Amino acid sequence: MSWNNGGAPSAPGPAGYPTAYPQAGYAQQPFEPLKSFVVTWLLSWFLGSFGVDRFYLGKIGTGVAKLLTGGGFGIWALVDLLIVLCGNQTDKWGRPLEGYQENKTLAWILTLVFGFGGAIVGIILMVMMVSATLVGVSSSYYG
């Protein structure tokens, strides 16, 4: 048995376990698995306005606030999606999301394709509806 810097004895332990006793006064982080980047990205994309991504990360307070404000009227949800895509989102313990490096390119591509694609389709449909309304109004006016 040896002594560590904090004055507590340390002894060899089973594989995968710490070999020293925790020093007094320091909070211990739980041995929870890391949160997934892909799950966080998908939750932020589809359910971000309801704060589900924040609940998943263990950030209950901001999840409730996001839920009650509709994702900050959409702005907070969009900002959170960008934070996740840039790799700056962490769980409640401040740990980075697992799998970011492996999946970031695909996540960016899909977000841009479906985000811009959806916006373009929405604009086209809106123009078509306005055109149809104007044609209907002018034909009934002159007809």
C-alpha positions as CSV (number, residue, x, y, z in Angstrom):
1,M,0.0,0.0,0.0
2,S,1.2,3.5,-0.8
3,W,0.1,7.0,0.0
4,N,-1.2,9.5,-2.6
5,N,-0.8,13.3,-2.5
6,G,-4.0,13.8,-0.5
7,G,-2.7,11.7,2.3
8,A,-5.2,8.8,1.7
9,P,-3.9,5.3,1.2
10,S,-4.1,3.9,-2.3
11,A,-4.0,0.2,-3.1
12,P,-4.2,-1.7,-6.3
13,G,-7.8,-2.4,-7.3
14,P,-9.6,-4.5,-9.9
15,A,-9.1,-3.5,-13.5
16,G,-11.2,-0.5,-14.5
17,Y,-11.6,0.9,-11.0
18,P,-9.7,3.8,-9.5
19,T,-6.7,2.8,-7.4
20,A,-6.9,5.8,-5.0
21,Y,-9.5,6.9,-2.6
22,P,-11.2,10.2,-3.6
23,Q,-9.8,13.2,-1.8
24,A,-12.1,14.9,0.7
25,G,-13.9,18.0,-0.6
26,Y,-13.9,17.0,-4.2
27,A,-17.2,16.1,-5.9
28,Q,-17.2,12.8,-7.8
29,Q,-18.7,12.6,-11.2
30,P,-20.9,9.5,-11.6
31,F,-19.8,6.6,-13.8
32,E,-22.5,7.3,-16.4
33,P,-21.9,6.5,-20.0
34,L,-21.2,9.5,-22.3
35,K,-24.2,10.9,-24.2
36,S,-24.4,10.2,-27.9
37,F,-23.8,13.0,-30.5
38,V,-26.2,11.3,-33.0
39,V,-29.0,11.0,-30.5
40,T,-28.5,14.6,-29.3
41,W,-28.5,15.9,-32.9
42,L,-31.6,14.0,-33.8
43,L,-33.5,15.1,-30.7
44,S,-32.4,18.7,-31.3
45,W,-33.4,18.5,-34.9
46,F,-36.9,17.0,-34.4
47,L,-37.8,17.8,-30.8
48,G,-35.6,20.8,-30.0
49,S,-38.6,23.2,-29.6
50,F,-39.8,21.0,-26.7
51,G,-36.4,20.9,-25.0
52,V,-36.1,17.1,-25.3
53,D,-32.4,17.4,-26.3
54,R,-31.8,19.3,-23.0
55,F,-33.6,16.6,-21.0
56,Y,-31.6,13.9,-22.6
57,L,-28.3,15.7,-21.7
58,G,-29.5,15.9,-18.1
59,K,-30.0,19.7,-18.2
60,I,-33.5,19.6,-16.6
61,G,-33.8,23.3,-15.8
62,T,-33.0,24.6,-19.3
63,G,-35.1,21.8,-20.7
64,V,-38.2,23.0,-18.8
65,A,-37.4,26.6,-19.9
66,K,-37.1,25.6,-23.5
67,L,-40.3,23.6,-23.3
68,L,-42.3,26.5,-21.8
69,T,-41.0,29.0,-24.4
70,G,-41.4,26.7,-27.4
71,G,-37.6,26.5,-27.9
72,G,-37.2,30.2,-27.2
73,F,-39.8,30.9,-30.0
74,G,-37.7,28.7,-32.3
75,I,-34.5,30.8,-31.9
76,W,-33.1,28.8,-29.0
77,A,-33.9,25.5,-30.7
78,L,-32.0,26.7,-33.8
79,V,-29.0,27.9,-31.8
80,D,-28.9,24.6,-29.8
81,L,-28.9,22.7,-33.1
82,L,-25.9,24.7,-34.3
83,I,-24.1,24.2,-31.0
84,V,-24.6,20.4,-31.3
85,L,-23.4,20.5,-35.0
86,C,-20.3,22.5,-34.1
87,G,-19.4,20.0,-31.3
88,N,-19.7,22.4,-28.4
89,Q,-22.7,20.8,-26.7
90,T,-21.9,19.0,-23.4
91,D,-23.8,16.9,-20.9
92,K,-24.7,18.1,-17.4
93,W,-21.2,17.1,-16.2
94,G,-19.5,19.2,-19.0
95,R,-18.4,16.1,-20.9
96,P,-18.3,16.2,-24.7
97,L,-20.7,14.1,-26.7
98,E,-19.6,10.7,-27.8
99,G,-19.2,10.0,-31.6
100,Y,-18.9,13.6,-32.8
101,Q,-15.7,13.2,-34.8
102,E,-17.1,10.1,-36.6
103,N,-20.6,11.6,-37.5
104,K,-20.1,15.3,-37.8
105,T,-19.8,15.4,-41.6
106,L,-22.9,13.3,-42.3
107,A,-24.9,15.3,-39.7
108,W,-23.9,18.6,-41.4
109,I,-24.7,17.4,-44.8
110,L,-28.1,16.0,-43.8
111,T,-29.0,19.1,-41.8
112,L,-28.1,21.4,-44.8
113,V,-29.8,19.3,-47.4
114,F,-33.1,18.8,-45.5
115,G,-33.0,22.3,-43.9
116,F,-32.4,24.2,-47.1
117,G,-34.4,21.7,-49.1
118,G,-37.4,22.1,-46.8
119,A,-37.1,25.9,-47.0
120,I,-36.9,25.9,-50.8
121,V,-39.9,23.6,-51.1
122,G,-41.8,25.8,-48.6
123,I,-41.0,28.9,-50.7
124,I,-42.1,27.2,-53.9
125,L,-45.4,26.1,-52.3
126,M,-46.1,29.5,-51.0
127,V,-45.4,31.2,-54.4
128,M,-47.7,28.6,-56.0
129,M,-50.5,29.3,-53.5
130,V,-50.2,33.0,-53.9
131,S,-50.2,32.7,-57.7
132,A,-53.3,30.4,-57.6
133,T,-55.0,32.9,-55.3
134,L,-54.2,35.8,-57.5
135,V,-55.4,33.9,-60.6
136,G,-58.6,32.9,-58.9
137,V,-59.3,36.5,-57.8
138,S,-58.5,38.0,-61.2
139,S,-60.6,35.4,-63.1
140,S,-63.6,35.9,-60.7
141,Y,-63.2,39.7,-61.0
142,Y,-63.1,39.8,-64.8
143,G,-65.2,36.7,-65.4
